[in-house]
Amino acid sequence: MLLRGMTWAITGGAHIMSMSIGLDFTGYVDSLVNNGGYSIRQATSIALREYAATLRAFDAVLDLAQASRQFTGGTLVVAAGGN
């Protein structure tokens, strides 16, 4: 939902996008272990793969923001990570 919202704001011509983003990596690993029945090694591997995919998706959306500059003047994206 976050990536869709960012894309909507960028393509809609937003001038500034300010976000505070936190990803609960250890909580996700715990959930995979406790609810999914994975070992800690398996859960950590799954979480790392998905974390990397999430970062690639954010990169793609930020590339869209950069590319839109020539059409809309661009969107300044300000984000605090690691909350």
N, C-alpha and C positions, 0 to 999 in steps of 0.2 A: 504494500500500500504506500509505503514511503517513497519508493522509486516512481510509482505512478503519479503521486502528488508532485514530486519534483519535476517530472516530465511535463505535467499539466501546467505548472507555474512557468517553466521555461518557454514552452511553446505558446503560452498565453501572453507572453511579453512581460512577465514580472521583472522588475528592475533589481530587487534585492530579495534574497532568500536567506533567512537566518535560522539555523537549527542547532539543537543540542542532541547528539546522538550517542546512545550507549548500546553496546551489544554484550549480552550476558553469556560469554563464552563458557565459563565454568558451570553456570546454571544449566546451559544446554547439554553439556557433557553429563552432568548429574542426572538430568531428565532422561537422556538416552540410556544411562546405566540402570536407573531405578524403574523407569517405565517401559523402556524398550528391550530390556534384557541383554544389552550389549556389555561386553567387558570394557574396562576403562580404556584399554588400548584401542579397541574398535570404536568406542564412542569418541575418543579424542581424534582419531583419524577422520571420522565422519564430520565432526565439528570443524576441523581444520579445512577440509575440502569445501564445506559450505561457507565458511568464513572467507576463504579465498574467492569463491564464486560471488559472494556479496560485494567484496572489494572491487572485483572486475565490473560488476553491474554499476556500482557507484562511479567508477571511472568512465563507463560508457555514457552515463547521464551527464557527468561533468563535461565530457567531450561534446555532447549536444549543446550544453550551455555555451561552450566556447564557439562552436560552429554557428550558433544563432546570432552571435554578435553582429555579423554583417547584415542581418535582416531586421533585427529588433533593437539593436544597441547593446544587447547582451544582458545577462543576469549575473549579478555579483552573488556568489554563493559563499556564505560565512558559516562555518560549522565548527562546533566544539565536539571532539570525539573522546571517547573513553569515560563517559560519565557512568 
